């Protein structure tokens, strides 16, 4: 396995360490490696599905749309 060094602000490092522990990772490094791999997997799946980035709706926007539809249906 290769090693990569990144520099981040102390507050971001603290957040990453806490998030790593909460998600069950041994370290922030392991958590960041997971995030990078997940992004790579997403890109690969999109390429297999032939999804254009302009067609992708951010999750927060999709959730907002669903919530608005639920409120409108009440």
PQR file with spaces between the fields and no chain letter, atoms N, CA, C, O and H, PARSE charges and radii, in Angstrom:
ATOM       1  N    UNK     1       0.847   -1.175    0.000 -0.4000 1.5000
ATOM       2  CA   UNK     1       0.000    0.000    0.000 -0.0000 2.0000
ATOM       3  C    UNK     1       0.893    1.239    0.000  0.5500 1.7000
ATOM       4  O    UNK     1       1.914    1.271    0.688 -0.5500 1.4000
ATOM       5  N    UNK     2       0.514    2.247   -0.762 -0.4000 1.5000
ATOM       6  CA   UNK     2       1.249    3.501   -0.814 -0.0000 2.0000
ATOM       7  C    UNK     2       0.852    4.400    0.343  0.5500 1.7000
ATOM       8  O    UNK     2      -0.215    4.238    0.934 -0.5500 1.4000
ATOM       9  H    UNK     2      -0.315    2.222   -1.320  0.4000 1.0000
ATOM      10  N    UNK     3       1.718    5.343    0.657 -0.4000 1.5000
ATOM      11  CA   UNK     3       1.456    6.319    1.703 -0.0000 2.0000
ATOM      12  C    UNK     3       1.360    7.702    1.068  0.5500 1.7000
ATOM      13  O    UNK     3       2.181    8.075    0.231 -0.5500 1.4000
ATOM      14  H    UNK     3       2.585    5.474    0.176  0.4000 1.0000
ATOM      15  N    UNK     4       0.335    8.460    1.484 -0.4000 1.5000
ATOM      16  CA   UNK     4       0.141    9.827    1.022 -0.0000 2.0000
ATOM      17  C    UNK     4       0.026   10.708    2.257  0.5500 1.7000
ATOM      18  O    UNK     4      -0.657   10.351    3.217 -0.5500 1.4000
ATOM      19  H    UNK     4      -0.332    8.157    2.165  0.4000 1.0000
ATOM      20  N    UNK     5       0.680   11.837    2.237 -0.4000 1.5000
ATOM      21  CA   UNK     5       0.606   12.780    3.351 -0.0000 2.0000
ATOM      22  C    UNK     5      -0.221   13.977    2.918  0.5500 1.7000
ATOM      23  O    UNK     5       0.011   14.552    1.854 -0.5500 1.4000
ATOM      24  H    UNK     5       1.235   12.127    1.457  0.4000 1.0000
ATOM      25  N    UNK     6      -1.191   14.349    3.751 -0.4000 1.5000
ATOM      26  CA   UNK     6      -1.996   15.539    3.479 -0.0000 2.0000
ATOM      27  C    UNK     6      -1.925   16.462    4.681  0.5500 1.7000
ATOM      28  O    UNK     6      -1.677   16.016    5.801 -0.5500 1.4000
ATOM      29  H    UNK     6      -1.380   13.882    4.614  0.4000 1.0000
ATOM      30  N    UNK     7      -2.139   17.737    4.450 -0.4000 1.5000
ATOM      31  CA   UNK     7      -2.161   18.717    5.530 -0.0000 2.0000
ATOM      32  C    UNK     7      -3.568   19.270    5.654  0.5500 1.7000
ATOM      33  O    UNK     7      -4.172   19.700    4.670 -0.5500 1.4000
ATOM      34  H    UNK     7      -2.340   18.100    3.540  0.4000 1.0000
ATOM      35  N    UNK     8      -4.087   19.254    6.885 -0.4000 1.5000
ATOM      36  CA   UNK     8      -5.418   19.811    7.146 -0.0000 2.0000
ATOM      37  C    UNK     8      -5.348   20.641    8.426  0.5500 1.7000
ATOM      38  O    UNK     8      -4.442   20.472    9.242 -0.5500 1.4000
ATOM      39  H    UNK     8      -3.596   18.906    7.684  0.4000 1.0000
ATOM      40  N    UNK     9      -6.307   21.529    8.584 -0.4000 1.5000
ATOM      41  CA   UNK     9      -6.367   22.370    9.780 -0.0000 2.0000
ATOM      42  C    UNK     9      -6.633   21.505   11.008  0.5500 1.7000
ATOM      43  O    UNK     9      -7.214   20.426   10.900 -0.5500 1.4000
ATOM      44  H    UNK     9      -7.043   21.666    7.921  0.4000 1.0000
ATOM      45  N    UNK    10      -6.212   21.978   12.155 -0.4000 1.5000
ATOM      46  CA   UNK    10      -6.363   21.227   13.400 -0.0000 2.0000
ATOM      47  C    UNK    10      -7.826   20.891   13.683  0.5500 1.7000
ATOM      48  O    UNK    10      -8.133   19.784   14.127 -0.5500 1.4000
ATOM      49  H    UNK    10      -5.740   22.855   12.242  0.4000 1.0000
ATOM      50  N    UNK    11      -8.719   21.829   13.432 -0.4000 1.5000
ATOM      51  CA   UNK    11     -10.142   21.583   13.694 -0.0000 2.0000
ATOM      52  C    UNK    11     -10.681   20.489   12.783  0.5500 1.7000
ATOM      53  O    UNK    11     -11.503   19.673   13.201 -0.5500 1.4000
ATOM      54  H    UNK    11      -8.469   22.728   13.071  0.4000 1.0000
ATOM      55  N    UNK    12     -10.220   20.475   11.547 -0.4000 1.5000
ATOM      56  CA   UNK    12     -10.650   19.437   10.607 -0.0000 2.0000
ATOM      57  C    UNK    12     -10.085   18.087   11.016  0.5500 1.7000
ATOM      58  O    UNK    12     -10.766   17.067   10.910 -0.5500 1.4000
ATOM      59  H    UNK    12      -9.553   21.138   11.207  0.4000 1.0000
ATOM      60  N    UNK    13      -8.858   18.077   11.478 -0.4000 1.5000
ATOM      61  CA   UNK    13      -8.251   16.833   11.956 -0.0000 2.0000
ATOM      62  C    UNK    13      -9.022   16.285   13.155  0.5500 1.7000
ATOM      63  O    UNK    13      -9.286   15.085   13.227 -0.5500 1.4000
ATOM      64  H    UNK    13      -8.304   18.905   11.565  0.4000 1.0000
ATOM      65  N    UNK    14      -9.378   17.152   14.085 -0.4000 1.5000
ATOM      66  CA   UNK    14     -10.137   16.724   15.262 -0.0000 2.0000
ATOM      67  C    UNK    14     -11.490   16.162   14.842  0.5500 1.7000
ATOM      68  O    UNK    14     -11.937   15.142   15.368 -0.5500 1.4000
ATOM      69  H    UNK    14      -9.163   18.127   14.026  0.4000 1.0000
ATOM      70  N    UNK    15     -12.137   16.830   13.895 -0.4000 1.5000
ATOM      71  CA   UNK    15     -13.433   16.345   13.405 -0.0000 2.0000
ATOM      72  C    UNK    15     -13.266   14.978   12.760  0.5500 1.7000
ATOM      73  O    UNK    15     -14.064   14.074   13.005 -0.5500 1.4000
ATOM      74  H    UNK    15     -11.774   17.659   13.468  0.4000 1.0000
ATOM      75  N    UNK    16     -12.229   14.821   11.933 -0.4000 1.5000
ATOM      76  CA   UNK    16     -11.998   13.560   11.236 -0.0000 2.0000
ATOM      77  C    UNK    16     -11.703   12.436   12.226  0.5500 1.7000
ATOM      78  O    UNK    16     -12.179   11.317   12.041 -0.5500 1.4000
ATOM      79  H    UNK    16     -11.581   15.556   11.734  0.4000 1.0000
ATOM      80  N    UNK    17     -10.932   12.712   13.264 -0.4000 1.5000
ATOM      81  CA   UNK    17     -10.646   11.699   14.285 -0.0000 2.0000
ATOM      82  C    UNK    17     -11.927   11.275   14.997  0.5500 1.7000
ATOM      83  O    UNK    17     -12.157   10.084   15.211 -0.5500 1.4000
ATOM      84  H    UNK    17     -10.544   13.622   13.414  0.4000 1.0000
ATOM      85  N    UNK    18     -12.756   12.244   15.363 -0.4000 1.5000
ATOM      86  CA   UNK    18     -14.023   11.935   16.045 -0.0000 2.0000
ATOM      87  C    UNK    18     -14.957   11.152   15.127  0.5500 1.7000
ATOM      88  O    UNK    18     -15.576   10.176   15.550 -0.5500 1.4000
ATOM      89  H    UNK    18     -12.569   13.211   15.190  0.4000 1.0000
ATOM      90  N    UNK    19     -15.057   11.578   13.883 -0.4000 1.5000
ATOM      91  CA   UNK    19     -15.910   10.891   12.910 -0.0000 2.0000
ATOM      92  C    UNK    19     -15.409    9.467   12.683  0.5500 1.7000
ATOM      93  O    UNK    19     -16.207    8.535   12.583 -0.5500 1.4000
ATOM      94  H    UNK    19     -14.554   12.371   13.539  0.4000 1.0000
ATOM      95  N    UNK    20     -14.108    9.300   12.602 -0.4000 1.5000
ATOM      96  CA   UNK    20     -13.528    7.970   12.406 -0.0000 2.0000
ATOM      97  C    UNK    20     -13.913    7.050   13.562  0.5500 1.7000
ATOM      98  O    UNK    20     -14.340    5.917   13.342 -0.5500 1.4000
ATOM      99  H    UNK    20     -13.460   10.057   12.683  0.4000 1.0000
ATOM     100  N    UNK    21     -13.762    7.536   14.788 -0.4000 1.5000
ATOM     101  CA   UNK    21     -14.135    6.720   15.952 -0.0000 2.0000
ATOM     102  C    UNK    21     -15.619    6.381   15.928  0.5500 1.7000
ATOM     103  O    UNK    21     -16.001    5.239   16.180 -0.5500 1.4000
ATOM     104  H    UNK    21     -13.414    8.457   14.967  0.4000 1.0000
ATOM     105  N    UNK    22     -16.452    7.365   15.627 -0.4000 1.5000
ATOM     106  CA   UNK    22     -17.907    7.154   15.609 -0.0000 2.0000
ATOM     107  C    UNK    22     -18.319    6.143   14.545  0.5500 1.7000
ATOM     108  O    UNK    22     -19.298    5.418   14.723 -0.5500 1.4000
ATOM     109  H    UNK    22     -16.142    8.293   15.422  0.4000 1.0000
ATOM     110  N    UNK    23     -17.578    6.090   13.439 -0.4000 1.5000
ATOM     111  CA   UNK    23     -17.890    5.183   12.334 -0.0000 2.0000
ATOM     112  C    UNK    23     -17.181    3.839   12.464  0.5500 1.7000
ATOM     113  O    UNK    23     -17.364    2.953   11.629 -0.5500 1.4000
ATOM     114  H    UNK    23     -16.782    6.678   13.294  0.4000 1.0000
ATOM     115  N    UNK    24     -16.368    3.689   13.517 -0.4000 1.5000
ATOM     116  CA   UNK    24     -15.707    2.414   13.756 -0.0000 2.0000
ATOM     117  C    UNK    24     -14.367    2.224   13.061  0.5500 1.7000
ATOM     118  O    UNK    24     -13.892    1.094   12.941 -0.5500 1.4000
ATOM     119  H    UNK    24     -16.219    4.408   14.195  0.4000 1.0000
ATOM     120  N    UNK    25     -13.750    3.304   12.601 -0.4000 1.5000
ATOM     121  CA   UNK    25     -12.440    3.221   11.967 -0.0000 2.0000
ATOM     122  C    UNK    25     -11.351    3.401   13.020  0.5500 1.7000
ATOM     123  O    UNK    25     -11.559    4.077   14.027 -0.5500 1.4000
ATOM     124  H    UNK    25     -14.136    4.221   12.698  0.4000 1.0000
ATOM     125  N    UNK    26     -10.210    2.803   12.786 -0.4000 1.5000
ATOM     126  CA   UNK    26      -9.104    2.857   13.738 -0.0000 2.0000
ATOM     127  C    UNK    26      -8.459    4.240   13.805  0.5500 1.7000
ATOM     128  O    UNK    26      -7.878    4.608   14.826 -0.5500 1.4000
ATOM     129  H    UNK    26     -10.042    2.254   11.968  0.4000 1.0000
ATOM     130  N    UNK    27      -8.560    4.994   12.731 -0.4000 1.5000
ATOM     131  CA   UNK    27      -7.907    6.305   12.687 -0.0000 2.0000
ATOM     132  C    UNK    27      -8.560    7.187   11.634  0.5500 1.7000
ATOM     133  O    UNK    27      -9.331    6.722   10.793 -0.5500 1.4000
ATOM     134  H    UNK    27      -9.032    4.695   11.902  0.4000 1.0000
ATOM     135  N    UNK    28      -8.232    8.466   11.703 -0.4000 1.5000
ATOM     136  CA   UNK    28      -8.706    9.389   10.674 -0.0000 2.0000
ATOM     137  C    UNK    28      -8.128    9.001    9.323  0.5500 1.7000
ATOM     138  O    UNK    28      -8.792    9.150    8.297 -0.5500 1.4000
ATOM     139  H    UNK    28      -7.606    8.843   12.386  0.4000 1.0000
ATOM     140  N    UNK    29      -6.912    8.510    9.314 -0.4000 1.5000
ATOM     141  CA   UNK    29      -6.283    8.080    8.072 -0.0000 2.0000
ATOM     142  C    UNK    29      -7.084    6.972    7.406  0.5500 1.7000
ATOM     143  O    UNK    29      -7.315    7.000    6.197 -0.5500 1.4000
ATOM     144  H    UNK    29      -6.373    8.388   10.147  0.4000 1.0000
ATOM     145  N    UNK    30      -7.505    6.001    8.202 -0.4000 1.5000
ATOM     146  CA   UNK    30      -8.312    4.899    7.664 -0.0000 2.0000
ATOM     147  C    UNK    30      -9.661    5.414    7.148  0.5500 1.7000
ATOM     148  O    UNK    30     -10.154    4.956    6.117 -0.5500 1.4000
ATOM     149  H    UNK    30      -7.317    5.978    9.184  0.4000 1.0000
ATOM     150  N    UNK    31     -10.244    6.357    7.866 -0.4000 1.5000
ATOM     151  CA   UNK    31     -11.526    6.941    7.466 -0.0000 2.0000
ATOM     152  C    UNK    31     -11.386    7.715    6.150  0.5500 1.7000
ATOM     153  O    UNK    31     -12.234    7.587    5.267 -0.5500 1.4000
ATOM     154  H    UNK    31      -9.843    6.728    8.704  0.4000 1.0000
ATOM     155  N    UNK    32     -10.331    8.510    6.016 -0.4000 1.5000
ATOM     156  CA   UNK    32     -10.109    9.271    4.783 -0.0000 2.0000
ATOM     157  C    UNK    32      -9.866    8.318    3.614  0.5500 1.7000
ATOM     158  O    UNK    32     -10.352    8.556    2.508 -0.5500 1.4000
ATOM     159  H    UNK    32      -9.642    8.614    6.734  0.4000 1.0000
ATOM     160  N    UNK    33      -9.124    7.254    3.852 -0.4000 1.5000
ATOM     161  CA   UNK    33      -8.900    6.264    2.797 -0.0000 2.0000
ATOM     162  C    UNK    33     -10.225    5.655    2.349  0.5500 1.7000
ATOM     163  O    UNK    33     -10.439    5.438    1.156 -0.5500 1.4000
ATOM     164  H    UNK    33      -8.729    7.061    4.750  0.4000 1.0000
ATOM     165  N    UNK    34     -11.122    5.376    3.311 -0.4000 1.5000
ATOM     166  CA   UNK    34     -12.451    4.864    2.976 -0.0000 2.0000
ATOM     167  C    UNK    34     -13.212    5.873    2.114  0.5500 1.7000
ATOM     168  O    UNK    34     -13.824    5.491    1.116 -0.5500 1.4000
ATOM     169  H    UNK    34     -10.948    5.552    4.280  0.4000 1.0000
ATOM     170  N    UNK    35     -13.181    7.146    2.485 -0.4000 1.5000
ATOM     171  CA   UNK    35     -13.910    8.168    1.731 -0.0000 2.0000
ATOM     172  C    UNK    35     -13.383    8.285    0.303  0.5500 1.7000
ATOM     173  O    UNK    35     -14.164    8.420   -0.639 -0.5500 1.4000
ATOM     174  H    UNK    35     -12.684    7.456    3.296  0.4000 1.0000
ATOM     175  N    UNK    36     -12.081    8.236    0.144 -0.4000 1.5000
ATOM     176  CA   UNK    36     -11.492    8.315   -1.200 -0.0000 2.0000
ATOM     177  C    UNK    36     -11.916    7.107   -2.024  0.5500 1.7000
ATOM     178  O    UNK    36     -12.293    7.246   -3.187 -0.5500 1.4000
ATOM     179  H    UNK    36     -11.447    8.127    0.909  0.4000 1.0000
ATOM     180  N    UNK    37     -11.854    5.915   -1.421 -0.4000 1.5000
ATOM     181  CA   UNK    37     -12.259    4.698   -2.132 -0.0000 2.0000
ATOM     182  C    UNK    37     -13.742    4.757   -2.498  0.5500 1.7000
ATOM     183  O    UNK    37     -14.130    4.348   -3.593 -0.5500 1.4000
ATOM     184  H    UNK    37     -11.548    5.801   -0.475  0.4000 1.0000
ATOM     185  N    UNK    38     -14.575    5.269   -1.576 -0.4000 1.5000
ATOM     186  CA   UNK    38     -16.013    5.379   -1.854 -0.0000 2.0000
ATOM     187  C    UNK    38     -16.264    6.308   -3.039  0.5500 1.7000
ATOM     188  O    UNK    38     -17.094    6.011   -3.898 -0.5500 1.4000
ATOM     189  H    UNK    38     -14.260    5.601   -0.687  0.4000 1.0000
ATOM     190  N    UNK    39     -15.561    7.412   -3.086 -0.4000 1.5000
ATOM     191  CA   UNK    39     -15.718    8.346   -4.212 -0.0000 2.0000
ATOM     192  C    UNK    39     -15.290    7.677   -5.521  0.5500 1.7000
ATOM     193  O    UNK    39     -15.931    7.857   -6.556 -0.5500 1.4000
ATOM     194  H    UNK    39     -14.887    7.654   -2.388  0.4000 1.0000
ATOM     195  N    UNK    40     -14.214    6.915   -5.466 -0.4000 1.5000
ATOM     196  CA   UNK    40     -13.756    6.181   -6.656 -0.0000 2.0000
ATOM     197  C    UNK    40     -14.811    5.176   -7.103  0.5500 1.7000
ATOM     198  O    UNK    40     -15.088    5.047   -8.295 -0.5500 1.4000
ATOM     199  H    UNK    40     -13.693    6.769   -4.625  0.4000 1.0000
ATOM     200  N    UNK    41     -15.397    4.466   -6.145 -0.4000 1.5000
ATOM     201  CA   UNK    41     -16.445    3.496   -6.462 -0.0000 2.0000
ATOM     202  C    UNK    41     -17.661    4.170   -7.086  0.5500 1.7000
ATOM     203  O    UNK    41     -18.252    3.648   -8.032 -0.5500 1.4000
ATOM     204  H    UNK    41     -15.172    4.570   -5.177  0.4000 1.0000
ATOM     205  N    UNK    42     -18.032    5.333   -6.554 -0.4000 1.5000
ATOM     206  CA   UNK    42     -19.175    6.082   -7.095 -0.0000 2.0000
ATOM     207  C    UNK    42     -18.904    6.479   -8.542  0.5500 1.7000
ATOM     208  O    UNK    42     -19.769    6.328   -9.405 -0.5500 1.4000
ATOM     209  H    UNK    42     -17.552    5.757   -5.786  0.4000 1.0000
ATOM     210  N    UNK    43     -17.712    6.983   -8.803 -0.4000 1.5000
ATOM     211  CA   UNK    43     -17.360    7.358  -10.178 -0.0000 2.0000
ATOM     212  C    UNK    43     -17.418    6.150  -11.104  0.5500 1.7000
ATOM     213  O    UNK    43     -17.902    6.242  -12.232 -0.5500 1.4000
ATOM     214  H    UNK    43     -17.009    7.106   -8.103  0.4000 1.0000
ATOM     215  N    UNK    44     -16.926    5.031  -10.625 -0.4000 1.5000
ATOM     216  CA   UNK    44     -16.943    3.807  -11.437 -0.0000 2.0000
ATOM     217  C    UNK    44     -18.381    3.382  -11.740  0.5500 1.7000
ATOM     218  O    UNK    44     -18.706    3.058  -12.882 -0.5500 1.4000
ATOM     219  H    UNK    44     -16.533    4.956   -9.708  0.4000 1.0000
ATOM     220  N    UNK    45     -19.234    3.384  -10.728 -0.4000 1.5000
ATOM     221  CA   UNK    45     -20.633    3.000  -10.938 -0.0000 2.0000
ATOM     222  C    UNK    45     -21.334    3.950  -11.899  0.5500 1.7000
ATOM     223  O    UNK    45     -22.104    3.519  -12.757 -0.5500 1.4000
ATOM     224  H    UNK    45     -18.970    3.648   -9.801  0.4000 1.0000
ATOM     225  N    UNK    46     -21.067    5.241  -11.753 -0.4000 1.5000
ATOM     226  CA   UNK    46     -21.671    6.215  -12.666 -0.0000 2.0000
ATOM     227  C    UNK    46     -21.213    5.965  -14.094  0.5500 1.7000
ATOM     228  O    UNK    46     -22.001    6.096  -15.031 -0.5500 1.4000
ATOM     229  H    UNK    46     -20.442    5.591  -11.056  0.4000 1.0000
ATOM     230  N    UNK    47     -19.944    5.607  -14.266 -0.4000 1.5000
ATOM     231  CA   UNK    47     -19.457    5.340  -15.624 -0.0000 2.0000
ATOM     232  C    UNK    47     -20.136    4.101  -16.198  0.5500 1.7000
ATOM     233  O    UNK    47     -20.439    4.053  -17.390 -0.5500 1.4000
ATOM     234  H    UNK    47     -19.305    5.501  -13.505  0.4000 1.0000
ATOM     235  N    UNK    48     -20.374    3.102  -15.355 -0.4000 1.5000
ATOM     236  CA   UNK    48     -21.067    1.899  -15.830 -0.0000 2.0000
ATOM     237  C    UNK    48     -22.515    2.197  -16.200  0.5500 1.7000
ATOM     238  O    UNK    48     -23.062    1.619  -17.139 -0.5500 1.4000
ATOM     239  H    UNK    48     -20.128    3.141  -14.387  0.4000 1.0000
ATOM     240  N    UNK    49     -23.121    3.100  -15.454 -0.4000 1.5000
ATOM     241  CA   UNK    49     -24.516    3.472  -15.713 -0.0000 2.0000
ATOM     242  C    UNK    49     -24.634    4.569  -16.758  0.5500 1.7000
ATOM     243  O    UNK    49     -25.738    4.934  -17.161 -0.5500 1.4000
ATOM     244  H    UNK    49     -22.677    3.569  -14.691  0.4000 1.0000
ATOM     245  N    UNK    50     -23.490    5.097  -17.196 -0.4000 1.5000
ATOM     246  CA   UNK    50     -23.452    6.184  -18.157 -0.0000 2.0000
ATOM     247  C    UNK    50     -24.236    7.395  -17.648  0.5500 1.7000
ATOM     248  O    UNK    50     -25.042    7.982  -18.369 -0.5500 1.4000
ATOM     249  H    UNK    50     -22.593    4.800  -16.869  0.4000 1.0000
ATOM     250  N    UNK    51     -23.978    7.753  -16.384 -0.4000 1.5000
ATOM     251  CA   UNK    51     -24.652    8.891  -15.755 -0.0000 2.0000
ATOM     252  C    UNK    51     -23.811   10.140  -15.972  0.5500 1.7000
ATOM     253  O    UNK    51     -22.621   10.166  -15.658 -0.5500 1.4000
ATOM     254  H    UNK    51     -23.323    7.276  -15.797  0.4000 1.0000
ATOM     255  N    UNK    52     -24.435   11.158  -16.504 -0.4000 1.5000
ATOM     256  CA   UNK    52     -23.780   12.442  -16.709 -0.0000 2.0000
ATOM     257  C    UNK    52     -23.838   13.218  -15.390  0.5500 1.7000
ATOM     258  O    UNK    52     -24.893   13.283  -14.759 -0.5500 1.4000
ATOM     259  H    UNK    52     -25.402   11.138  -16.759  0.4000 1.0000
ATOM     260  N    UNK    53     -22.724   13.799  -14.974 -0.4000 1.5000
ATOM     261  CA   UNK    53     -22.689   14.552  -13.714 -0.0000 2.0000
ATOM     262  C    UNK    53     -23.761   15.641  -13.653  0.5500 1.7000
ATOM     263  O    UNK    53     -24.259   15.950  -12.571 -0.5500 1.4000
ATOM     264  H    UNK    53     -21.867   13.746  -15.486  0.4000 1.0000
ATOM     265  N    UNK    54     -24.121   16.221  -14.788 -0.4000 1.5000
ATOM     266  CA   UNK    54     -25.142   17.273  -14.785 -0.0000 2.0000
ATOM     267  C    UNK    54     -26.520   16.706  -14.472  0.5500 1.7000
ATOM     268  O    UNK    54     -27.436   17.458  -14.138 -0.5500 1.4000
ATOM     269  H    UNK    54     -23.716   15.970  -15.668  0.4000 1.0000
ATOM     270  N    UNK    55     -26.679   15.379  -14.577 -0.4000 1.5000
ATOM     271  CA   UNK    55     -27.959   14.736  -14.269 -0.0000 2.0000
ATOM     272  C    UNK    55     -28.071   14.333  -12.803  0.5500 1.7000
ATOM     273  O    UNK    55     -29.136   13.906  -12.357 -0.5500 1.4000
ATOM     274  H    UNK    55     -25.935   14.768  -14.849  0.4000 1.0000
ATOM     275  N    UNK    56     -26.975   14.466  -12.048 -0.4000 1.5000
ATOM     276  CA   UNK    56     -26.945   13.999  -10.662 -0.0000 2.0000
ATOM     277  C    UNK    56     -27.486   15.086   -9.751  0.5500 1.7000
ATOM     278  O    UNK    56     -27.069   16.242   -9.826 -0.5500 1.4000
ATOM     279  H    UNK    56     -26.110   14.813  -12.410  0.4000 1.0000
ATOM     280  N    UNK    57     -28.416   14.704   -8.894 -0.4000 1.5000
ATOM     281  CA   UNK    57     -29.005   15.616   -7.924 -0.0000 2.0000
ATOM     282  C    UNK    57     -28.352   15.359   -6.580  0.5500 1.7000
ATOM     283  O    UNK    57     -28.330   14.216   -6.122 -0.5500 1.4000
ATOM     284  H    UNK    57     -28.755   13.765   -8.833  0.4000 1.0000
ATOM     285  N    UNK    58     -27.812   16.400   -5.923 -0.4000 1.5000
ATOM     286  CA   UNK    58     -27.218   16.190   -4.604 -0.0000 2.0000
ATOM     287  C    UNK    58     -28.243   15.598   -3.630  0.5500 1.7000
ATOM     288  O    UNK    58     -29.430   15.921   -3.691 -0.5500 1.4000
ATOM     289  H    UNK    58     -27.830   17.328   -6.295  0.4000 1.0000
ATOM     290  N    UNK    59     -27.779   14.745   -2.749 -0.4000 1.5000
ATOM     291  CA   UNK    59     -28.667   14.048   -1.818 -0.0000 2.0000
ATOM     292  C    UNK    59     -29.489   15.036   -0.992  0.5500 1.7000
ATOM     293  O    UNK    59     -30.687   14.832   -0.800 -0.5500 1.4000
ATOM     294  H    UNK    59     -26.815   14.483   -2.699  0.4000 1.0000
ATOM     295  N    UNK    60     -28.859   16.100   -0.505 -0.4000 1.5000
ATOM     296  CA   UNK    60     -29.598   17.078    0.304 -0.0000 2.0000
ATOM     297  C    UNK    60     -30.747   17.701   -0.481  0.5500 1.7000
ATOM     298  O    UNK    60     -31.824   17.933    0.069 -0.5500 1.4000
ATOM     299  H    UNK    60     -27.885   16.266   -0.661  0.4000 1.0000
ATOM     300  N    UNK    61     -30.520   17.971   -1.760 -0.4000 1.5000
ATOM     301  CA   UNK    61     -31.581   18.528   -2.598 -0.0000 2.0000
ATOM     302  C    UNK    61     -32.697   17.507   -2.802  0.5500 1.7000
ATOM     303  O    UNK    61     -33.877   17.856   -2.754 -0.5500 1.4000
ATOM     304  H    UNK    61     -29.645   17.783   -2.206  0.4000 1.0000
ATOM     305  N    UNK    62     -32.328   16.256   -3.027 -0.4000 1.5000
ATOM     306  CA   UNK    62     -33.330   15.206   -3.225 -0.0000 2.0000
ATOM     307  C    UNK    62     -34.177   15.034   -1.961  0.5500 1.7000
ATOM     308  O    UNK    62     -35.398   14.901   -2.043 -0.5500 1.4000
ATOM     309  H    UNK    62     -31.370   15.973   -3.066  0.4000 1.0000
ATOM     310  N    UNK    63     -33.532   15.036   -0.807 -0.4000 1.5000
ATOM     311  CA   UNK    63     -34.265   14.909    0.459 -0.0000 2.0000
ATOM     312  C    UNK    63     -35.210   16.091    0.634  0.5500 1.7000
ATOM     313  O    UNK    63     -36.354   15.918    1.054 -0.5500 1.4000
ATOM     314  H    UNK    63     -32.540   15.144   -0.741  0.4000 1.0000
ATOM     315  N    UNK    64     -34.733   17.288    0.314 -0.4000 1.5000
ATOM     316  CA   UNK    64     -35.587   18.476    0.409 -0.0000 2.0000
ATOM     317  C    UNK    64     -36.806   18.381   -0.491  0.5500 1.7000
ATOM     318  O    UNK    64     -37.905   18.781   -0.105 -0.5500 1.4000
ATOM     319  H    UNK    64     -33.804   17.428   -0.027  0.4000 1.0000
ATOM     320  N    UNK    65     -36.609   17.849   -1.696 -0.4000 1.5000
ATOM     321  CA   UNK    65     -37.731   17.698   -2.626 -0.0000 2.0000
ATOM     322  C    UNK    65     -38.744   16.689   -2.089  0.5500 1.7000
ATOM     323  O    UNK    65     -39.950   16.916   -2.179 -0.5500 1.4000
ATOM     324  H    UNK    65     -35.717   17.525   -2.010  0.4000 1.0000
ATOM     325  N    UNK    66     -38.267   15.592   -1.539 -0.4000 1.5000
ATOM     326  CA   UNK    66     -39.170   14.572   -0.988 -0.0000 2.0000
ATOM     327  C    UNK    66     -39.936   15.151    0.194  0.5500 1.7000
ATOM     328  O    UNK    66     -41.145   14.948    0.304 -0.5500 1.4000
ATOM     329  H    UNK    66     -37.287   15.409   -1.466  0.4000 1.0000
ATOM     330  N    UNK    67     -39.254   15.862    1.069 -0.4000 1.5000
ATOM     331  CA   UNK    67     -39.933   16.486    2.215 -0.0000 2.0000
ATOM     332  C    UNK    67     -40.992   17.470    1.768  0.5500 1.7000
ATOM     333  O    UNK    67     -42.080   17.521    2.340 -0.5500 1.4000
ATOM     334  H    UNK    67     -38.272   16.027    0.979  0.4000 1.0000
ATOM     335  N    UNK    68     -40.678   18.254    0.743 -0.4000 1.5000
ATOM     336  CA   UNK    68     -41.659   19.226    0.236 -0.0000 2.0000
ATOM     337  C    UNK    68     -42.876   18.504   -0.342  0.5500 1.7000
ATOM     338  O    UNK    68     -44.007   18.949   -0.152 -0.5500 1.4000
ATOM     339  H    UNK    68     -39.794   18.212    0.278  0.4000 1.0000
ATOM     340  N    UNK    69     -42.651   17.406   -1.038 -0.4000 1.5000
ATOM     341  CA   UNK    69     -43.780   16.636   -1.587 -0.0000 2.0000
ATOM     342  C    UNK    69     -44.637   16.042   -0.470  0.5500 1.7000
ATOM     343  O    UNK    69     -45.863   16.001   -0.580 -0.5500 1.4000
ATOM     344  H    UNK    69     -41.732   17.045   -1.192  0.4000 1.0000
ATOM     345  N    UNK    70     -44.000   15.588    0.591 -0.4000 1.5000
ATOM     346  CA   UNK    70     -44.750   15.036    1.730 -0.0000 2.0000
ATOM     347  C    UNK    70     -45.576   16.124    2.395  0.5500 1.7000
ATOM     348  O    UNK    70     -46.740   15.904    2.729 -0.5500 1.4000
ATOM     349  H    UNK    70     -43.004   15.621    0.680  0.4000 1.0000
ATOM     350  N    UNK    71     -44.981   17.301    2.589 -0.4000 1.5000
ATOM     351  CA   UNK    71     -45.726   18.415    3.205 -0.0000 2.0000
ATOM     352  C    UNK    71     -46.900   18.825    2.317  0.5500 1.7000
ATOM     353  O    UNK    71     -47.982   19.125    2.820 -0.5500 1.4000
ATOM     354  H    UNK    71     -44.036   17.479    2.318  0.4000 1.0000
ATOM     355  N    UNK    72     -46.693   18.839    1.011 -0.4000 1.5000
ATOM     356  CA   UNK    72     -47.741   19.242    0.086 -0.0000 2.0000
ATOM     357  C    UNK    72     -48.883   18.229    0.056  0.5500 1.7000
ATOM     358  O    UNK    72     -50.027   18.592   -0.217 -0.5500 1.4000
ATOM     359  H    UNK    72     -45.813   18.595    0.603  0.4000 1.0000
ATOM     360  N    UNK    73     -48.581   16.969    0.333 -0.4000 1.5000
ATOM     361  CA   UNK    73     -49.605   15.926    0.288 -0.0000 2.0000
ATOM     362  C    UNK    73     -50.469   15.910    1.551  0.5500 1.7000
ATOM     363  O    UNK    73     -51.532   15.290    1.571 -0.5500 1.4000
ATOM     364  H    UNK    73     -47.651   16.674    0.554  0.4000 1.0000
ATOM     365  N    UNK    74     -50.022   16.578    2.579 -0.4000 1.5000
ATOM     366  CA   UNK    74     -50.789   16.587    3.856 -0.0000 2.0000
ATOM     367  C    UNK    74     -52.006   17.431    3.783  0.5500 1.7000
ATOM     368  O    UNK    74     -52.743   17.536    4.764 -0.5500 1.4000
ATOM     369  H    UNK    74     -49.158   17.082    2.563  0.4000 1.0000
